[in-house]
Amino acid sequence: MALTGCSWFLLSAAILNVGAEISITPEPAQPAEGDNVTLVVRGLSGELLAYNWYAGPTLSVSYLVASYIVSTGDETPGPYTQGGRGTAMIRPCPLPGEGKALGASGAWPPPPLSLAPTEILAQPVVVANNTELVERRDTLRLTCSSPSPAEVRWFFNGEALPIALRLGLSPDGRVLTRHGIRREEAGAYQCEVWNPVSVSRSERINLTVYYGPERVAILQDSTTRTGCTIKVDFNTSLTLWCVSRSCPAPEYVWTFNGQALKNGQDHLNISSMTAAQEGTYTCIAKNAKTLLSGSASVVVKLSAAAVAMMIVPVPARPMEGQDVTLTVQGYPKDLLVYAWYRGPASEPSRLLSQLPSGNWIAGPAHTGREVGFANCSLLVQKLNLTDAGRYTLKTVTLQGKTETLEVELQVARECAGGARGCLFSDRRSQRGLLAPP
């Protein structure tokens, strides 16, 4: 066999009365690729017992080319030759101090020995069908590309390939296939080519596996609250956190009673808890890579602690032409009916009232611009100066408890020259009194 690249050859000899130093000289001295070569052994002395030739860097049995025992004349091919990588025979040298590795015929003078070529290997390259895959949906295919027919080994995160991954190797070991890739198989892959004299490993190729979102949950103070009811004291703050297992991190959408909120973060803040914030909060997690989503919900309610009922105008100082909501905080949880009045609580001044069914009906003082809500709040639209004054709320609970609460509404108008909010109209301002800024 013709030589290609570089080769290692070792001679092991059993000799009685060893004298001079033994050397091995190739003939020709500098063979070119494709040439035949004869290895000449010099410096042998004493009685020669046996020879072993090895086609490798160590005296390993796997590299053994052939053995020869002088006393019996027995010659035994080694595993290296039996593997089809070359043929060789050795004979004791006919001249003192000289020996040769001979060809298979054993003729003298011997033909050149045909040796198995061993090359210095170039660095292989790992080629992937895709480096970003979706768990349980995509197939991974890695190919170790090398111009040499050398042996191939694979590495995962710097270690030998686990058994589970090795099961996906092709018969020649050069193609690694994983159907329905798993997240634990994400990481750095390398392949290595080797022969008895050379080893070369590829650069790392990093694989990402996308998954989720899974186990979506809502947390409060590091405690899972998914599917439960959270009780919050009146006028206190609350932060809800949305968590999930996902790669990459998901996008978040929050809803309140089915309506989307303008919040794309993983948390939701309620700065001041009132009856208006009571309801169902839902977090929806979406993964743009896997196209999957998951959700979790909690119900938020005011705690059962007694809360003083109060009315807060929003905005606090509305302008003429604006809308204002008389927001009721701490209204009774066992509310049966309520009624709003412009002025004192009397039938002629009644604006509207809500029935046990949840519907509300207009009263004698209703102008068509007033709207009532289930939490007792009152909306007055497109304010004018005559809307300023006292408003009265009357509530009745299921137990028959009646409570009355009043609020004074002020309405601002523009002054001469376009200044805003310099005059507030209430019953005093209608008499021409200037209100404080």
One Martini backbone bead per residue (centre of mass of N, CA, C, O) as a GRO file, in nm:
protein
  437
    1MET     BB    1   0.097   0.035   0.021
    2ALA     BB    2   0.070   0.357  -0.003
    3LEU     BB    3   0.177   0.652   0.106
    4THR     BB    4   0.019   0.885   0.344
    5GLY     BB    5   0.169   1.104   0.497
    6CYS     BB    6   0.206   1.001   0.827
    7SER     BB    7   0.410   0.751   1.013
    8TRP     BB    8   0.413   0.492   1.257
    9PHE     BB    9   0.705   0.287   1.375
   10LEU     BB   10   0.762  -0.011   1.565
   11LEU     BB   11   1.028  -0.200   1.734
   12SER     BB   12   1.026  -0.527   1.875
   13ALA     BB   13   1.302  -0.699   2.057
   14ALA     BB   14   1.450  -1.015   2.124
   15ILE     BB   15   1.777  -1.007   2.291
   16LEU     BB   16   2.087  -1.132   2.328
   17ASN     BB   17   2.335  -0.941   2.412
   18VAL     BB   18   2.310  -0.641   2.409
   19GLY     BB   19   2.458  -0.366   2.243
   20ALA     BB   20   2.406  -0.180   2.028
   21GLU     BB   21   2.229   0.057   1.883
   22ILE     BB   22   1.916   0.082   1.752
   23SER     BB   23   1.797   0.126   1.409
   24ILE     BB   24   1.571   0.302   1.175
   25THR     BB   25   1.557   0.290   0.811
   26PRO     BB   26   1.437   0.439   0.541
   27GLU     BB   27   1.356   0.312   0.201
   28PRO     BB   28   1.356   0.579   0.138
   29ALA     BB   29   1.431   0.844   0.340
   30GLN     BB   30   1.210   1.035   0.158
   31PRO     BB   31   0.912   0.966   0.118
   32ALA     BB   32   0.649   0.989  -0.082
   33GLU     BB   33   0.347   1.017  -0.165
   34GLY     BB   34   0.283   0.678  -0.284
   35ASP     BB   35   0.514   0.530  -0.181
   36ASN     BB   36   0.741   0.290  -0.118
   37VAL     BB   37   0.871   0.115   0.181
   38THR     BB   38   1.178   0.038   0.366
   39LEU     BB   39   1.267  -0.103   0.678
   40VAL     BB   40   1.583  -0.061   0.831
   41VAL     BB   41   1.775  -0.256   1.053
   42ARG     BB   42   2.016  -0.141   1.295
   43GLY     BB   43   2.241  -0.281   1.549
   44LEU     BB   44   2.232  -0.572   1.566
   45SER     BB   45   2.303  -0.811   1.838
   46GLY     BB   46   2.333  -1.116   1.887
   47GLU     BB   47   2.074  -1.311   1.980
   48LEU     BB   48   1.789  -1.372   1.796
   49LEU     BB   49   1.441  -1.425   1.878
   50ALA     BB   50   1.239  -1.160   1.817
   51TYR     BB   51   0.965  -0.985   1.640
   52ASN     BB   52   0.797  -0.654   1.643
   53TRP     BB   53   0.544  -0.475   1.468
   54TYR     BB   54   0.432  -0.120   1.474
   55ALA     BB   55   0.153   0.101   1.355
   56GLY     BB   56   0.245   0.319   1.596
   57PRO     BB   57   0.305   0.512   1.897
   58THR     BB   58   0.254   0.227   2.034
   59LEU     BB   59   0.259  -0.091   2.218
   60SER     BB   60  -0.010  -0.189   2.075
   61VAL     BB   61  -0.206  -0.443   1.971
   62SER     BB   62  -0.370  -0.271   1.759
   63TYR     BB   63  -0.072  -0.203   1.604
   64LEU     BB   64  -0.005  -0.484   1.516
   65VAL     BB   65   0.141  -0.637   1.239
   66ALA     BB   66   0.388  -0.843   1.334
   67SER     BB   67   0.537  -1.171   1.407
   68TYR     BB   68   0.871  -1.321   1.495
   69ILE     BB   69   1.017  -1.650   1.541
   70VAL     BB   70   1.324  -1.779   1.511
   71SER     BB   71   1.324  -2.078   1.618
   72THR     BB   72   1.043  -2.151   1.438
   73GLY     BB   73   0.939  -1.940   1.206
   74ASP     BB   74   0.704  -1.787   1.316
   75GLU     BB   75   0.424  -1.608   1.170
   76THR     BB   76   0.213  -1.324   1.293
   77PRO     BB   77  -0.051  -1.151   1.241
   78GLY     BB   78  -0.191  -0.858   1.321
   79PRO     BB   79  -0.460  -0.653   1.375
   80TYR     BB   80  -0.378  -0.440   1.168
   81THR     BB   81  -0.363  -0.637   0.924
   82GLN     BB   82  -0.646  -0.780   0.965
   83GLY     BB   83  -0.797  -0.493   0.906
   84GLY     BB   84  -0.687  -0.413   0.603
   85ARG     BB   85  -0.411  -0.203   0.640
   86GLY     BB   86  -0.209  -0.438   0.550
   87THR     BB   87   0.108  -0.600   0.470
   88ALA     BB   88   0.337  -0.834   0.651
   89MET     BB   89   0.686  -0.947   0.682
   90ILE     BB   90   0.930  -1.116   0.888
   91ARG     BB   91   1.291  -1.150   0.918
   92PRO     BB   92   1.577  -1.259   0.964
   93CYS     BB   93   1.883  -1.154   0.930
   94PRO     BB   94   2.155  -1.252   0.720
   95LEU     BB   95   2.309  -1.019   0.856
   96PRO     BB   96   2.493  -0.882   1.070
   97GLY     BB   97   2.322  -0.614   1.207
   98GLU     BB   98   2.067  -0.685   1.009
   99GLY     BB   99   1.735  -0.571   0.909
  100LYS     BB  100   1.401  -0.643   0.762
  101ALA     BB  101   1.111  -0.534   0.618
  102LEU     BB  102   0.893  -0.741   0.450
  103GLY     BB  103   0.717  -0.880   0.232
  104ALA     BB  104   0.479  -1.124   0.180
  105SER     BB  105   0.674  -1.333   0.027
  106GLY     BB  106   0.982  -1.345   0.158
  107ALA     BB  107   1.183  -1.264  -0.035
  108TRP     BB  108   1.526  -1.273  -0.169
  109PRO     BB  109   1.516  -0.997  -0.205
  110PRO     BB  110   1.298  -0.785  -0.080
  111PRO     BB  111   1.025  -0.635  -0.109
  112PRO     BB  112   0.857  -0.376  -0.044
  113LEU     BB  113   0.686  -0.250   0.217
  114SER     BB  114   0.344  -0.232   0.278
  115LEU     BB  115   0.196   0.053   0.426
  116ALA     BB  116  -0.006   0.206   0.640
  117PRO     BB  117  -0.165   0.495   0.629
  118THR     BB  118  -0.100   0.810   0.818
  119GLU     BB  119  -0.259   1.112   0.900
  120ILE     BB  120  -0.290   1.449   0.927
  121LEU     BB  121  -0.558   1.604   1.061
  122ALA     BB  122  -0.816   1.791   0.995
  123GLN     BB  123  -1.051   2.004   1.085
  124PRO     BB  124  -1.357   1.966   1.165
  125VAL     BB  125  -1.717   2.002   1.086
  126VAL     BB  126  -2.023   2.118   1.214
  127VAL     BB  127  -2.342   2.043   1.070
  128ALA     BB  128  -2.659   2.208   1.079
  129ASN     BB  129  -2.997   2.230   1.015
  130ASN     BB  130  -3.033   2.359   1.317
  131THR     BB  131  -3.000   2.587   1.614
  132GLU     BB  132  -3.326   2.634   1.627
  133LEU     BB  133  -3.561   2.468   1.836
  134VAL     BB  134  -3.854   2.279   1.899
  135GLU     BB  135  -3.995   2.110   2.128
  136ARG     BB  136  -4.124   1.803   2.004
  137ARG     BB  137  -4.104   1.904   1.679
  138ASP     BB  138  -3.808   1.892   1.609
  139THR     BB  139  -3.518   1.808   1.407
  140LEU     BB  140  -3.194   1.688   1.457
  141ARG     BB  141  -2.891   1.749   1.242
  142LEU     BB  142  -2.562   1.621   1.261
  143THR     BB  143  -2.248   1.683   1.082
  144CYS     BB  144  -1.935   1.534   1.025
  145SER     BB  145  -1.692   1.718   0.854
  146SER     BB  146  -1.452   1.519   0.660
  147PRO     BB  147  -1.192   1.415   0.439
  148SER     BB  148  -1.159   1.182   0.634
  149PRO     BB  149  -1.185   0.824   0.727
  150ALA     BB  150  -1.194   0.859   1.016
  151GLU     BB  151  -1.261   0.847   1.322
  152VAL     BB  152  -1.555   0.917   1.540
  153ARG     BB  153  -1.630   1.171   1.784
  154TRP     BB  154  -1.848   1.289   2.047
  155PHE     BB  155  -1.953   1.609   2.200
  156PHE     BB  156  -2.108   1.734   2.518
  157ASN     BB  157  -2.008   1.988   2.686
  158GLY     BB  158  -1.704   1.840   2.674
  159GLU     BB  159  -1.832   1.556   2.669
  160ALA     BB  160  -1.919   1.263   2.629
  161LEU     BB  161  -2.163   1.120   2.480
  162PRO     BB  162  -2.449   1.028   2.568
  163ILE     BB  163  -2.633   0.753   2.531
  164ALA     BB  164  -2.895   0.882   2.421
  165LEU     BB  165  -2.740   1.026   2.184
  166ARG     BB  166  -2.590   0.777   2.057
  167LEU     BB  167  -2.854   0.645   1.939
  168GLY     BB  168  -2.845   0.875   1.689
  169LEU     BB  169  -2.629   0.731   1.530
  170SER     BB  170  -2.468   0.645   1.274
  171PRO     BB  171  -2.276   0.385   1.169
  172ASP     BB  172  -2.024   0.599   1.114
  173GLY     BB  173  -2.072   0.854   1.328
  174ARG     BB  174  -2.142   1.133   1.145
  175VAL     BB  175  -2.454   1.121   1.235
  176LEU     BB  176  -2.686   1.322   1.425
  177THR     BB  177  -3.013   1.219   1.550
  178ARG     BB  178  -3.315   1.409   1.669
  179HIS     BB  179  -3.629   1.337   1.756
  180GLY     BB  180  -3.785   1.543   1.936
  181ILE     BB  181  -3.648   1.755   2.087
  182ARG     BB  182  -3.483   1.844   2.392
  183ARG     BB  183  -3.388   2.065   2.633
  184GLU     BB  184  -3.140   1.884   2.744
  185GLU     BB  185  -3.004   1.905   2.433
  186ALA     BB  186  -2.895   2.165   2.491
  187GLY     BB  187  -2.586   2.300   2.344
  188ALA     BB  188  -2.257   2.179   2.297
  189TYR     BB  189  -2.107   2.068   1.989
  190GLN     BB  190  -1.874   1.797   1.896
  191CYS     BB  191  -1.619   1.673   1.679
  192GLU     BB  192  -1.391   1.384   1.631
  193VAL     BB  193  -1.089   1.300   1.476
  194TRP     BB  194  -0.904   0.979   1.435
  195ASN     BB  195  -0.578   0.836   1.476
  196PRO     BB  196  -0.277   0.703   1.576
  197VAL     BB  197  -0.141   1.024   1.514
  198SER     BB  198  -0.431   1.183   1.518
  199VAL     BB  199  -0.613   1.478   1.646
  200SER     BB  200  -0.942   1.640   1.579
  201ARG     BB  201  -1.139   1.923   1.676
  202SER     BB  202  -1.407   2.098   1.673
  203GLU     BB  203  -1.604   2.338   1.691
  204ARG     BB  204  -1.851   2.485   1.846
  205ILE     BB  205  -2.206   2.411   1.856
  206ASN     BB  206  -2.497   2.588   1.930
  207LEU     BB  207  -2.797   2.481   2.098
  208THR     BB  208  -3.146   2.568   2.076
  209VAL     BB  209  -3.437   2.516   2.293
  210TYR     BB  210  -3.772   2.558   2.270
  211TYR     BB  211  -4.019   2.644   2.531
  212GLY     BB  212  -4.328   2.697   2.604
  213PRO     BB  213  -4.534   2.781   2.832
  214GLU     BB  214  -4.517   2.682   3.183
  215ARG     BB  215  -4.662   2.707   3.476
  216VAL     BB  216  -4.863   2.927   3.511
  217ALA     BB  217  -4.842   3.202   3.753
  218ILE     BB  218  -4.949   3.374   4.049
  219LEU     BB  219  -4.789   3.614   4.256
  220GLN     BB  220  -4.763   3.685   4.621
  221ASP     BB  221  -4.504   3.716   4.800
  222SER     BB  222  -4.389   3.429   4.679
  223THR     BB  223  -4.694   3.327   4.645
  224THR     BB  224  -4.911   3.115   4.529
  225ARG     BB  225  -5.245   3.230   4.366
  226THR     BB  226  -5.370   3.038   4.186
  227GLY     BB  227  -5.724   3.025   4.191
  228CYS     BB  228  -5.766   3.249   4.400
  229THR     BB  229  -5.835   3.463   4.680
  230ILE     BB  230  -5.765   3.807   4.736
  231LYS     BB  231  -5.718   3.994   5.026
  232VAL     BB  232  -5.769   4.352   5.059
  233ASP     BB  233  -5.710   4.637   5.188
  234PHE     BB  234  -5.803   4.941   5.214
  235ASN     BB  235  -5.579   5.150   5.042
  236THR     BB  236  -5.389   4.933   4.937
  237SER     BB  237  -5.132   4.752   4.803
  238LEU     BB  238  -5.067   4.557   4.489
  239THR     BB  239  -4.867   4.271   4.367
  240LEU     BB  240  -4.849   4.096   4.060
  241TRP     BB  241  -4.700   3.786   3.948
  242CYS     BB  242  -4.571   3.644   3.649
  243VAL     BB  243  -4.506   3.294   3.590
  244SER     BB  244  -4.271   3.077   3.402
  245ARG     BB  245  -4.178   2.818   3.173
  246SER     BB  246  -3.938   2.959   2.937
  247CYS     BB  247  -3.814   2.948   2.582
  248PRO     BB  248  -3.828   3.222   2.584
  249ALA     BB  249  -3.934   3.481   2.722
  250PRO     BB  250  -4.234   3.592   2.763
  251GLU     BB  251  -4.527   3.739   2.690
  252TYR     BB  252  -4.747   3.983   2.848
  253VAL     BB  253  -5.100   3.967   2.954
  254TRP     BB  254  -5.350   4.170   3.099
  255THR     BB  255  -5.661   4.116   3.278
  256PHE     BB  256  -5.991   4.273   3.361
  257ASN     BB  257  -6.269   4.122   3.337
  258GLY     BB  258  -6.166   4.062   3.019
  259GLN     BB  259  -5.991   4.322   3.003
  260ALA     BB  260  -5.744   4.481   2.865
  261LEU     BB  261  -5.431   4.588   2.965
  262LYS     BB  262  -5.172   4.837   2.984
  263ASN     BB  263  -4.963   4.557   3.015
  264GLY     BB  264  -4.623   4.408   2.938
  265GLN     BB  265  -4.560   4.279   3.210
  266ASP     BB  266  -4.480   4.057   3.489
  267HIS     BB  267  -4.645   4.291   3.637
  268LEU     BB  268  -4.899   4.418   3.878
  269ASN     BB  269  -5.029   4.731   3.991
  270ILE     BB  270  -5.198   4.828   4.301
  271SER     BB  271  -5.195   5.121   4.477
  272SER     BB  272  -5.527   5.155   4.548
  273MET     BB  273  -5.763   4.992   4.714
  274THR     BB  274  -6.082   4.934   4.575
  275ALA     BB  275  -6.384   4.849   4.452
  276ALA     BB  276  -6.289   4.899   4.149
  277GLN     BB  277  -6.058   4.650   4.182
  278GLU     BB  278  -6.257   4.437   4.178
  279GLY     BB  279  -6.170   4.101   4.060
  280THR     BB  280  -6.041   3.950   3.764
  281TYR     BB  281  -5.708   3.834   3.719
  282THR     BB  282  -5.512   3.793   3.414
  283CYS     BB  283  -5.247   3.589   3.287
  284ILE     BB  284  -5.071   3.600   2.968
  285ALA     BB  285  -4.854   3.369   2.810
  286LYS     BB  286  -4.621   3.422   2.529
  287ASN     BB  287  -4.459   3.234   2.264
  288ALA     BB  288  -4.299   3.323   1.968
  289LYS     BB  289  -4.159   3.039   1.897
  290THR     BB  290  -4.390   2.815   1.978
  291LEU     BB  291  -4.692   2.939   1.985
  292LEU     BB  292  -4.751   2.944   2.287
  293SER     BB  293  -4.985   2.932   2.576
  294GLY     BB  294  -5.073   3.078   2.903
  295SER     BB  295  -5.271   3.080   3.218
  296ALA     BB  296  -5.380   3.296   3.498
  297SER     BB  297  -5.592   3.336   3.799
  298VAL     BB  298  -5.747   3.597   4.008
  299VAL     BB  299  -5.918   3.712   4.300
  300VAL     BB  300  -6.004   4.047   4.397
  301LYS     BB  301  -6.059   4.168   4.734
  302LEU     BB  302  -6.191   4.306   4.987
  303SER     BB  303  -6.182   4.306   5.295
  304ALA     BB  304  -6.392   4.259   5.585
  305ALA     BB  305  -6.318   4.513   5.684
  306ALA     BB  306  -6.409   4.802   5.797
  307VAL     BB  307  -6.523   5.072   5.580
  308ALA     BB  308  -6.523   5.392   5.514
  309MET     BB  309  -6.737   5.583   5.354
  310MET     BB  310  -6.664   5.753   5.037
  311ILE     BB  311  -6.637   6.057   4.832
  312VAL     BB  312  -6.464   6.091   4.505
  313PRO     BB  313  -6.372   6.315   4.286
  314VAL     BB  314  -6.325   6.246   3.919
  315PRO     BB  315  -6.201   6.495   3.918
  316ALA     BB  316  -6.154   6.719   4.172
  317ARG     BB  317  -6.145   6.976   3.940
  318PRO     BB  318  -6.365   7.034   3.730
  319MET     BB  319  -6.457   7.138   3.419
  320GLU     BB  320  -6.628   7.287   3.202
  321GLY     BB  321  -6.739   7.006   2.999
  322GLN     BB  322  -6.672   6.786   3.174
  323ASP     BB  323  -6.619   6.488   3.340
  324VAL     BB  324  -6.757   6.321   3.638
  325THR     BB  325  -6.669   6.106   3.921
  326LEU     BB  326  -6.846   5.973   4.195
  327THR     BB  327  -6.652   5.797   4.399
  328VAL     BB  328  -6.704   5.494   4.578
  329GLN     BB  329  -6.572   5.415   4.896
  330GLY     BB  330  -6.675   5.153   5.091
  331TYR     BB  331  -6.907   5.000   5.010
  332PRO     BB  332  -7.143   4.782   5.064
  333LYS     BB  333  -7.145   4.433   5.018
  334ASP     BB  334  -7.474   4.415   5.104
  335LEU     BB  335  -7.614   4.552   4.876
  336LEU     BB  336  -7.931   4.653   4.751
  337VAL     BB  337  -7.966   4.976   4.742
  338TYR     BB  338  -7.960   5.298   4.562
  339ALA     BB  339  -7.933   5.673   4.585
  340TRP     BB  340  -7.943   5.980   4.403
  341TYR     BB  341  -7.891   6.334   4.487
  342ARG     BB  342  -7.980   6.676   4.436
  343GLY     BB  343  -7.912   6.728   4.738
  344PRO     BB  344  -8.138   6.624   4.917
  345ALA     BB  345  -8.315   6.340   5.042
  346SER     BB  346  -8.550   6.366   4.791
  347GLU     BB  347  -8.763   6.303   4.546
  348PRO     BB  348  -8.722   6.564   4.363
  349SER     BB  349  -8.383   6.515   4.384
  350ARG     BB  350  -8.378   6.264   4.220
  351LEU     BB  351  -8.176   6.100   3.989
  352LEU     BB  352  -8.120   5.794   4.095
  353SER     BB  353  -8.169   5.425   4.098
  354GLN     BB  354  -8.097   5.105   4.232
  355LEU     BB  355  -8.168   4.781   4.185
  356PRO     BB  356  -8.141   4.449   4.266
  357SER     BB  357  -8.095   4.375   3.952
  358GLY     BB  358  -7.894   4.642   3.858
  359ASN     BB  359  -8.082   4.841   3.773
  360TRP     BB  360  -8.162   5.174   3.663
  361ILE     BB  361  -8.348   5.471   3.756
  362ALA     BB  362  -8.499   5.759   3.695
  363GLY     BB  363  -8.549   6.077   3.819
  364PRO     BB  364  -8.667   6.396   3.845
  365ALA     BB  365  -8.345   6.516   3.826
  366HIS     BB  366  -8.288   6.400   3.557
  367THR     BB  367  -8.088   6.499   3.252
  368GLY     BB  368  -7.917   6.252   3.091
  369ARG     BB  369  -7.601   6.277   3.231
  370GLU     BB  370  -7.659   6.035   3.427
  371VAL     BB  371  -7.461   5.757   3.574
  372GLY     BB  372  -7.476   5.432   3.704
  373PHE     BB  373  -7.315   5.198   3.931
  374ALA     BB  374  -7.252   4.909   4.112
  375ASN     BB  375  -7.047   5.089   4.315
  376CYS     BB  376  -7.229   5.378   4.333
  377SER     BB  377  -7.133   5.542   4.120
  378LEU     BB  378  -7.123   5.878   3.956
  379LEU     BB  379  -7.195   6.009   3.634
  380VAL     BB  380  -7.110   6.335   3.497
  381GLN     BB  381  -7.182   6.495   3.200
  382LYS     BB  382  -7.107   6.779   3.080
  383LEU     BB  383  -7.047   7.020   3.249
  384ASN     BB  384  -7.201   7.272   3.446
  385LEU     BB  385  -7.254   7.521   3.671
  386THR     BB  386  -7.531   7.388   3.780
  387ASP     BB  387  -7.384   7.117   3.895
  388ALA     BB  388  -7.316   7.250   4.134
  389GLY     BB  389  -7.291   7.097   4.461
  390ARG     BB  390  -7.499   6.891   4.629
  391TYR     BB  391  -7.457   6.535   4.703
  392THR     BB  392  -7.659   6.233   4.758
  393LEU     BB  393  -7.615   5.919   4.932
  394LYS     BB  394  -7.820   5.617   4.943
  395THR     BB  395  -7.812   5.321   5.146
  396VAL     BB  396  -7.910   4.961   5.129
  397THR     BB  397  -7.914   4.672   5.294
  398LEU     BB  398  -8.004   4.347   5.353
  399GLN     BB  399  -8.042   4.432   5.671
  400GLY     BB  400  -8.156   4.751   5.649
  401LYS     BB  401  -7.920   4.939   5.629
  402THR     BB  402  -7.879   5.295   5.657
  403GLU     BB  403  -7.694   5.533   5.442
  404THR     BB  404  -7.560   5.873   5.446
  405LEU     BB  405  -7.395   6.076   5.182
  406GLU     BB  406  -7.191   6.368   5.121
  407VAL     BB  407  -7.112   6.606   4.844
  408GLU     BB  408  -6.909   6.869   4.708
  409LEU     BB  409  -6.943   7.027   4.399
  410GLN     BB  410  -6.702   7.161   4.174
  411VAL     BB  411  -6.688   7.414   3.908
  412ALA     BB  412  -6.479   7.511   3.654
  413ARG     BB  413  -6.374   7.815   3.485
  414GLU     BB  414  -6.292   8.034   3.262
  415CYS     BB  415  -6.127   8.317   3.232
  416ALA     BB  416  -6.028   8.592   3.132
  417GLY     BB  417  -5.783   8.508   2.881
  418GLY     BB  418  -5.784   8.172   2.942
  419ALA     BB  419  -5.789   8.102   3.220
  420ARG     BB  420  -5.770   7.832   3.453
  421GLY     BB  421  -5.951   7.785   3.747
  422CYS     BB  422  -6.044   8.071   3.896
  423LEU     BB  423  -6.351   7.964   3.907
  424PHE     BB  424  -6.594   7.844   4.135
  425SER     BB  425  -6.893   7.657   4.113
  426ASP     BB  426  -7.150   7.712   4.341
  427ARG     BB  427  -7.374   7.831   4.550
  428ARG     BB  428  -7.185   8.069   4.599
  429SER     BB  429  -7.097   8.145   4.308
  430GLN     BB  430  -7.390   8.215   4.221
  431ARG     BB  431  -7.347   8.477   4.422
  432GLY     BB  432  -7.035   8.579   4.347
  433LEU     BB  433  -6.820   8.398   4.475
  434LEU     BB  434  -6.488   8.356   4.537
  435ALA     BB  435  -6.279   8.098   4.497
  436PRO     BB  436  -6.031   7.918   4.574
  437PRO     BB  437  -5.750   7.771   4.411
   0.00000   0.00000   0.00000
